[in-house]
């Protein structure tokens, strides 16, 4: 048994045998709700501590696990991750669910504003993967306040893959912008340091949100580097990144490399403008001329089958071309 499985076993130990008497008695009168919850809880032993605890609570409180159409489930009102549901890790999750099915339910609440819909507390990746597979989602449905939802959302992230620094900072910033108390925000991160939280929120407030979203989670970039970027942006007022983040080359980079490219570019001298290029080609394609125009010069290059000889001929007749140019210029003045 793995260390993680042993940990979950220890967490579930406090459940008294009496709490499962209906399951262990062999009686035909046991309720299908408890049975389904216990079965899902046993399957969830391969999951993580926080979710195992949620399942234990569900069993003891009589909550049921239901199957929902993934299209009826909306994400949390505050996004905690900056990456999209793609890449090798997400593809592995899709493959695992396709092969083994969903063993750990997600946690949702009835949507506060949309009748018949649900809002996620945790399990965003699983719902996205099941949506790809077009399979129903096993879910615990629980009435929760906004504060209870974000605490559950934050606690899952503590147990699962840690959020990067900037994801945690942006999550905390968004919660404060929605009027959440510092006590609630700190509980989502499992910290009691008001100073650390203030630094995170203050830094998130200084960074342009479109830029942060374009860079993504940048898991290897910590607070000092993000602070350095914020300083450069604030000192220079540089907005050259706005065009940079739209390029296909930028989008093809990893999140860490996108951060590095922005940090290098911000505050540095702007790149020299690329020459404006136009082409001319004969109707039969036998010769092509490329014309590159900058502020100070025009450069022409000749290619294709007749291109070289055509270029040589033009070079040999420059006196005639220049005379024709002067004549045309005089005629335009007249």
Secondary structure, DSSP 4 states (H G I P E B T S, - for coil): --HHHHHHHHHHHTS-GGGGHHHHS--TT--HHHHHHHHHHHHGGGS-HHHHHHHHHHHHHT--EEEE-GGGEEPPSS----S-S-SHHHHHHHHHHHHH---S-EEEEE-SSSTT-EEEEE-HHHHHHHHHHT--EEEEE----HHHHHHHHHHHHHHSSPPPHHHHHHHHHHHHHTT--HHHHHHHHT---HHHHHHHHHHHHHS-HHHHHHH---TT--HHHHHHHHHHHHHH---THHHHTTSHHHHHS-HHHHHHHHHHHTTSPPPPPPPEEEEEE-TTSS-EEEEEE-SS-EEEEEESTTHHHHHHHHHHTHHHHHHHHHHHHHHHH-
